[in-house]
Amino acid sequence: MTGVLSADTCAAARPRSAAWAAIFSLLLGPIGMLYSTLLGCVTMLLGGGLLAVAYVAYDNPWDTSRYGFAEQHRILAPPLYAAIALYWISCAVWAAIAADRSNLHRSRLHRLSESERR
């Protein structure tokens, strides 16, 4: 069969470091998740986009007609910064967990392939 990974192929792949996955995600956000999980990267990119659209739709930070700029910045900035920090940290945690689970899955496949050889 072509295009199908066997247990030998998966076991031979280099393991991913959970620490590097977290570092890449802390530095690059959801794009850094590509090191460990494609699905997580796409999910967090879409989730972050939806979060941004919902935030702008709920309370448009560029509409300065209601408040002066200083008052608006003081009111809107703390929740926005907290949401961004939580989003960024959750990307790093997800990437580290995904890398660890990937390594666990590969080690199980490797043990399975070794037991079949005997």
Backbone as a printed PyTorch tensor [residue, N CA C, xyz], in Angstrom:
tensor([[[  0.8390,  -1.1800,   0.0000],
         [  0.0000,   0.0000,   0.0000],
         [  0.8820,   1.2410,   0.0000]],

        [[  0.5630,   2.1820,  -0.8200],
         [  1.3240,   3.4270,  -0.8380],
         [  0.5660,   4.5060,  -0.0850]],

        [[  1.2970,   5.3930,   0.5040],
         [  0.6860,   6.5080,   1.2010],
         [  0.2290,   6.1930,   2.6180]],

        [[  0.4970,   4.9830,   3.1050],
         [  0.0810,   4.6110,   4.4540],
         [  1.3330,   4.4270,   5.2980]],

        [[  1.3430,   5.0200,   6.4660],
         [  2.4870,   4.8790,   7.3580],
         [  2.3690,   3.5740,   8.1350]],

        [[  3.4230,   2.8240,   8.1450],
         [  3.4360,   1.6020,   8.9270],
         [  3.9470,   1.9030,  10.3280]],

        [[  3.8700,   0.9080,  11.1880],
         [  4.3660,   1.0810,  12.5520],
         [  5.8650,   1.3500,  12.5410]],

        [[  6.6000,   0.7360,  11.5880],
         [  8.0400,   0.9640,  11.4920],
         [  8.3490,   2.4060,  11.1080]],

        [[  7.5770,   2.9520,  10.1990],
         [  7.7990,   4.3260,   9.7580],
         [  7.5300,   5.3090,  10.8850]],

        [[  6.4270,   5.1170,  11.6160],
         [  6.0870,   6.0210,  12.7130],
         [  7.0850,   5.9190,  13.8510]],

        [[  7.5510,   4.7070,  14.1240],
         [  8.4920,   4.5160,  15.2240],
         [  9.8590,   5.0970,  14.8740]],

        [[ 10.1940,   5.1450,  13.5770],
         [ 11.4950,   5.6470,  13.1700],
         [ 11.5450,   7.1720,  13.1680]],

        [[ 10.4130,   7.8140,  13.1610],
         [ 10.3850,   9.2800,  13.1600],
         [ 10.9560,   9.8080,  14.4720]],

        [[ 11.5870,  10.9600,  14.3960],
         [ 12.1980,  11.5450,  15.5990],
         [ 11.1140,  12.0030,  16.5700]],

        [[ 11.3040,  11.7610,  17.8400],
         [ 10.3150,  12.2320,  18.8230],
         [ 10.3340,  13.7540,  18.9140]],

        [[  9.2030,  14.3050,  19.2630],
         [  9.0830,  15.7580,  19.4110],
         [  9.2490,  16.1250,  20.8720]],

        [[  9.9640,  17.1730,  21.1090],
         [ 10.1970,  17.6360,  22.4660],
         [  9.0280,  18.5130,  22.9160]],

        [[  8.4540,  18.1720,  24.0690],
         [  7.3620,  18.9810,  24.6100],
         [  7.8670,  20.3700,  25.0030]],

        [[  9.1010,  20.4450,  25.4650],
         [  9.6670,  21.7420,  25.8400],
         [  9.8260,  22.6450,  24.6180]],

        [[ 10.3350,  22.0920,  23.5110],
         [ 10.4830,  22.8880,  22.2990],
         [  9.1190,  23.2860,  21.7440]],

        [[  8.1570,  22.3910,  21.8430],
         [  6.8060,  22.7230,  21.3750],
         [  6.2450,  23.9060,  22.1580]],

        [[  6.4420,  23.9050,  23.4640],
         [  5.9610,  25.0210,  24.2890],
         [  6.7180,  26.3090,  23.9740]],

        [[  8.0240,  26.2080,  23.7700],
         [  8.8200,  27.4020,  23.4510],
         [  8.3940,  27.9970,  22.1110]],

        [[  8.2420,  27.1420,  21.0980],
         [  7.8050,  27.6410,  19.7960],
         [  6.4440,  28.3210,  19.9000]],

        [[  5.5400,  27.7410,  20.6800],
         [  4.2050,  28.3230,  20.8120],
         [  4.2200,  29.5980,  21.6350]],

        [[  5.0920,  29.6820,  22.6220],
         [  5.1890,  30.9310,  23.3740],
         [  5.7540,  32.0560,  22.5050]],

        [[  6.6810,  31.7030,  21.6190],
         [  7.2800,  32.7230,  20.7600],
         [  6.3970,  33.0810,  19.5670]],

        [[  5.7320,  32.0840,  18.9790],
         [  5.0040,  32.2960,  17.7290],
         [  3.4930,  32.1600,  17.8480]],

        [[  3.0000,  31.8250,  19.0270],
         [  1.5520,  31.6690,  19.2080],
         [  1.0490,  30.4190,  18.4990]],

        [[ -0.0980,  30.5060,  17.8680],
         [ -0.6550,  29.3160,  17.2310],
         [  0.1800,  28.7890,  16.0650]],

        [[  0.9590,  29.6490,  15.4300],
         [  1.8280,  29.1820,  14.3390],
         [  2.9100,  28.2480,  14.8890]],

        [[  3.3680,  28.4800,  16.1010],
         [  4.3560,  27.6110,  16.7270],
         [  3.8230,  26.2230,  17.0190]],

        [[  2.5080,  26.0860,  17.0270],
         [  1.9060,  24.7720,  17.2710],
         [  2.0930,  23.8210,  16.0950]],

        [[  2.5140,  24.3410,  14.9490],
         [  2.7530,  23.4690,  13.7950],
         [  3.8260,  22.4270,  14.0780]],

        [[  4.7160,  22.6980,  15.0140],
         [  5.7500,  21.7350,  15.3910],
         [  5.1370,  20.4590,  15.9580]],

        [[  4.0300,  20.5930,  16.6760],
         [  3.4780,  19.4240,  17.3500],
         [  2.1020,  19.0080,  16.8620]],

        [[  1.2720,  19.9330,  16.4190],
         [ -0.0800,  19.5580,  16.0320],
         [ -0.6480,  20.5080,  14.9860]],

        [[ -0.9720,  19.9790,  13.8340],
         [ -1.5810,  20.7710,  12.7710],
         [ -3.0230,  21.1170,  13.1250]],

        [[ -3.7610,  20.1370,  13.6390],
         [ -5.1600,  20.3710,  14.0020],
         [ -5.2730,  21.4370,  15.0980]],

        [[ -4.3890,  21.3880,  16.0740],
         [ -4.3940,  22.3900,  17.1340],
         [ -4.0830,  23.7760,  16.6000]],

        [[ -3.1530,  23.8580,  15.6610],
         [ -2.7970,  25.1410,  15.0590],
         [ -3.9960,  25.7480,  14.3410]],

        [[ -4.6540,  24.9600,  13.5190],
         [ -5.8180,  25.4530,  12.7780],
         [ -6.9380,  25.8380,  13.7380]],

        [[ -7.1640,  25.0080,  14.7580],
         [ -8.2160,  25.2920,  15.7320],
         [ -7.9560,  26.5950,  16.4730]],

        [[ -6.7310,  26.7930,  16.9200],
         [ -6.4170,  28.0080,  17.6690],
         [ -6.4120,  29.2430,  16.7630]],

        [[ -6.0130,  29.0990,  15.5110],
         [ -6.0940,  30.2330,  14.5880],
         [ -7.5450,  30.6390,  14.3640]],

        [[ -8.4080,  29.6520,  14.1350],
         [ -9.8310,  29.9550,  13.9490],
         [-10.4530,  30.4900,  15.2280]],

        [[-10.1150,  29.8840,  16.3570],
         [-10.6430,  30.3490,  17.6340],
         [-10.1920,  31.7570,  17.9640]],

        [[ -8.9400,  32.0620,  17.6970],
         [ -8.4300,  33.4090,  17.9240],
         [ -9.0970,  34.4290,  17.0090]],

        [[ -9.3350,  34.0290,  15.7700],
         [-10.0430,  34.9200,  14.8400],
         [-11.4700,  35.1810,  15.2830]],

        [[-12.1460,  34.1260,  15.7080],
         [-13.5150,  34.2990,  16.2030],
         [-13.5490,  35.1410,  17.4720]],

        [[-12.5740,  34.9360,  18.3410],
         [-12.4840,  35.7500,  19.5550],
         [-12.2780,  37.2280,  19.2200]],

        [[-11.4380,  37.5020,  18.2540],
         [-11.1940,  38.8820,  17.8430],
         [-12.4380,  39.5040,  17.2190]],

        [[-13.1140,  38.7490,  16.3610],
         [-14.3390,  39.2650,  15.7350],
         [-15.4100,  39.5110,  16.7860]],

        [[-15.5670,  38.5930,  17.7260],
         [-16.5680,  38.7680,  18.7840],
         [-16.2460,  39.9760,  19.6480]],

        [[-14.9870,  40.1780,  19.9430],
         [-14.5880,  41.3210,  20.7730],
         [-14.8760,  42.6380,  20.0580]],

        [[-14.5320,  42.7020,  18.7840],
         [-14.7610,  43.9280,  18.0240],
         [-16.2520,  44.1670,  17.8280]],

        [[-17.0170,  43.0920,  17.6000],
         [-18.4610,  43.2510,  17.4140],
         [-19.1430,  43.6840,  18.7090]],

        [[-18.6710,  43.1980,  19.8370],
         [-19.2870,  43.5360,  21.1220],
         [-18.9770,  44.9700,  21.5330]],

        [[-17.7290,  45.3380,  21.4500],
         [-17.3350,  46.6740,  21.8760],
         [-16.1780,  47.1300,  20.9990]],

        [[-16.4980,  47.8520,  19.9530],
         [-15.5220,  48.2580,  18.9590],
         [-14.4480,  49.1580,  19.5890]],

        [[-13.2080,  48.6760,  19.6720],
         [-12.1590,  49.4790,  20.3050],
         [-11.7230,  50.6840,  19.4750]],

        [[-12.1100,  50.7510,  18.2020],
         [-11.7180,  51.8710,  17.3550],
         [-12.7710,  52.9810,  17.3200]],

        [[-13.9130,  52.7370,  17.9580],
         [-14.9610,  53.7520,  17.9940],
         [-14.6850,  54.7040,  19.1520]],

        [[-14.1410,  55.8640,  18.8470],
         [-13.7860,  56.8200,  19.8960],
         [-14.8580,  57.8770,  20.1040]],

        [[-16.0200,  57.6980,  19.5140],
         [-17.0550,  58.7100,  19.6580],
         [-17.7090,  58.6610,  21.0440]],

        [[-17.7200,  57.4770,  21.6870],
         [-18.3570,  57.3580,  22.9970],
         [-17.4780,  57.8880,  24.1120]],

        [[-16.1900,  57.6110,  24.0340],
         [-15.2550,  58.0130,  25.0740],
         [-14.1080,  58.7780,  24.4320]],

        [[-13.3490,  59.4510,  25.2370],
         [-12.0890,  59.9820,  24.7500],
         [-11.1000,  58.8290,  24.6390]],

        [[-10.0170,  59.0260,  23.9400],
         [ -9.0750,  57.9290,  23.7120],
         [ -8.5170,  57.3730,  25.0210]],

        [[ -8.1570,  58.2290,  25.9540],
         [ -7.5590,  57.7700,  27.2130],
         [ -8.5570,  56.9430,  28.0200]],

        [[ -9.8100,  57.3870,  28.1020],
         [-10.8120,  56.6310,  28.8560],
         [-11.0930,  55.2850,  28.1960]],

        [[-11.1650,  55.2980,  26.8730],
         [-11.4410,  54.0540,  26.1560],
         [-10.2980,  53.0620,  26.3440]],

        [[ -9.0910,  53.5180,  26.2570],
         [ -7.9430,  52.6200,  26.4190],
         [ -7.9190,  52.0280,  27.8310]],

        [[ -8.2350,  52.8390,  28.8170],
         [ -8.2320,  52.3760,  30.1990],
         [ -9.3490,  51.3520,  30.4390]],

        [[-10.4760,  51.4930,  29.7690],
         [-11.6100,  50.5800,  29.9630],
         [-11.4170,  49.2790,  29.2000]],

        [[-10.9500,  49.3450,  27.9520],
         [-10.9260,  48.1610,  27.0900],
         [ -9.6200,  47.3810,  27.1290]],

        [[ -8.5290,  48.0220,  27.4720],
         [ -7.2370,  47.3600,  27.3620],
         [ -7.0480,  46.1900,  28.3270]],

        [[ -7.3680,  46.2880,  29.6200],
         [ -7.0980,  45.1520,  30.5090],
         [ -7.8000,  43.8510,  30.1210]],

        [[ -9.0960,  43.8360,  29.7700],
         [ -9.6950,  42.5670,  29.3530],
         [ -9.0800,  42.0160,  28.0800]],

        [[ -8.7230,  42.9000,  27.1680],
         [ -8.1150,  42.4560,  25.9200],
         [ -6.7470,  41.8330,  26.1780]],

        [[ -5.9320,  42.4780,  27.0050],
         [ -4.6110,  41.9320,  27.3070],
         [ -4.7090,  40.6060,  28.0500]],

        [[ -5.6660,  40.4910,  28.9400],
         [ -5.8570,  39.2280,  29.6640],
         [ -6.2910,  38.1160,  28.7170]],

        [[ -7.1760,  38.4320,  27.7830],
         [ -7.6350,  37.4260,  26.8180],
         [ -6.4900,  36.9820,  25.9070]],

        [[ -5.6700,  37.9110,  25.4770],
         [ -4.5290,  37.5690,  24.6170],
         [ -3.5310,  36.7000,  25.3810]],

        [[ -3.2430,  37.0480,  26.6250],
         [ -2.2970,  36.2510,  27.4250],
         [ -2.8340,  34.8430,  27.6520]],

        [[ -4.1120,  34.7220,  27.9730],
         [ -4.7070,  33.3980,  28.1820],
         [ -4.6860,  32.5800,  26.9020]],

        [[ -4.9870,  33.2100,  25.7910],
         [ -4.9690,  32.5540,  24.4820],
         [ -3.5550,  32.0680,  24.1430]],

        [[ -2.5540,  32.9180,  24.3630],
         [ -1.1630,  32.5810,  24.0300],
         [ -0.6620,  31.4220,  24.9060]],

        [[ -0.9590,  31.4830,  26.1920],
         [ -0.5180,  30.4270,  27.1110],
         [ -1.2210,  29.1150,  26.8020]],

        [[ -2.5060,  29.1730,  26.4440],
         [ -3.2140,  27.9370,  26.1050],
         [ -2.6370,  27.2980,  24.8440]],

        [[ -2.1330,  28.0970,  23.9200],
         [ -1.4490,  27.5410,  22.7400],
         [ -0.2150,  26.7470,  23.1610]],

        [[  0.5670,  27.2980,  24.0760],
         [  1.7910,  26.6260,  24.5260],
         [  1.4710,  25.3330,  25.2690]],

        [[  0.4550,  25.3540,  26.1130],
         [  0.0760,  24.1540,  26.8580],
         [ -0.4210,  23.0770,  25.9030]],

        [[ -1.2690,  23.4550,  24.9610],
         [ -1.7950,  22.4950,  23.9950],
         [ -0.6630,  21.8870,  23.1720]],

        [[  0.2880,  22.6990,  22.7380],
         [  1.4060,  22.1990,  21.9390],
         [  2.2510,  21.2040,  22.7270]],

        [[  2.5240,  21.5020,  23.9970],
         [  3.3210,  20.5910,  24.8220],
         [  2.5960,  19.2700,  25.0350]],

        [[  1.3060,  19.3160,  25.3130],
         [  0.5260,  18.0870,  25.5090],
         [  0.4690,  17.2820,  24.2170]],

        [[  0.3000,  17.9590,  23.0840],
         [  0.2380,  17.2590,  21.8010],
         [  1.5650,  16.5740,  21.4750]],

        [[  2.6760,  17.2290,  21.7580],
         [  3.9880,  16.6200,  21.4980],
         [  4.1880,  15.4060,  22.3940]],

        [[  3.8010,  15.5130,  23.6500],
         [  3.9410,  14.3880,  24.5760],
         [  3.0750,  13.2090,  24.1450]],

        [[  1.8470,  13.4800,  23.7460],
         [  0.9590,  12.3880,  23.2870],
         [  1.4610,  11.7630,  21.9980]],

        [[  2.0350,  12.5790,  21.1260],
         [  2.5950,  12.0430,  19.8880],
         [  3.7400,  11.0840,  20.1920]],

        [[  4.5940,  11.4500,  21.1350],
         [  5.6980,  10.5710,  21.5300],
         [  5.1740,   9.2880,  22.1710]],

        [[  4.1400,   9.4040,  22.9800],
         [  3.5540,   8.2200,  23.6100],
         [  2.9820,   7.2870,  22.5520]],

        [[  2.2870,   7.8460,  21.5720],
         [  1.7100,   7.0360,  20.4970],
         [  2.8070,   6.3500,  19.6920]],

        [[  3.8800,   7.0780,  19.4060],
         [  4.9840,   6.4790,  18.6440],
         [  5.6660,   5.3640,  19.4230]],

        [[  5.8160,   5.5410,  20.7360],
         [  6.4630,   4.4890,  21.5170],
         [  5.5770,   3.2470,  21.5830]],

        [[  4.2750,   3.4370,  21.6440],
         [  3.3730,   2.2760,  21.6250],
         [  3.4450,   1.5460,  20.2890]],

        [[  3.4930,   2.3080,  19.1870],
         [  3.6260,   1.6730,  17.8690],
         [  4.9520,   0.9380,  17.7540]],

        [[  5.9990,   1.5130,  18.3110],
         [  7.3080,   0.8750,  18.2490],
         [  7.3040,  -0.4420,  19.0200]],

        [[  6.7120,  -0.4250,  20.2270],
         [  6.6280,  -1.6690,  21.0010],
         [  5.7720,  -2.7020,  20.2870]],

        [[  4.7050,  -2.2670,  19.6470],
         [  3.8320,  -3.1760,  18.9180],
         [  4.5810,  -3.7990,  17.7400]],

        [[  5.3410,  -2.9950,  17.0060],
         [  6.0790,  -3.5200,  15.8740],
         [  7.1800,  -4.4730,  16.3220]],

        [[  7.8130,  -4.2050,  17.4720],
         [  8.8350,  -5.1270,  17.9920],
         [  8.2230,  -6.4520,  18.4180]],

        [[  7.0440,  -6.4050,  19.0220],
         [  6.4150,  -7.6600,  19.4630],
         [  5.9430,  -8.4830,  18.2630]],

        [[  5.5890,  -7.8370,  17.1570],
         [  5.1850,  -8.5710,  15.9690],
         [  6.3710,  -9.2280,  15.2900]],

        [[  7.5590,  -8.6670,  15.4400],
         [  8.7520,  -9.2360,  14.8140],
         [  9.1730, -10.5240,  15.4890]],

        [[  8.8420, -10.6810,  16.7610],
         [  9.2760, -11.8680,  17.5020],
         [  8.4630, -13.0500,  17.1930]]])
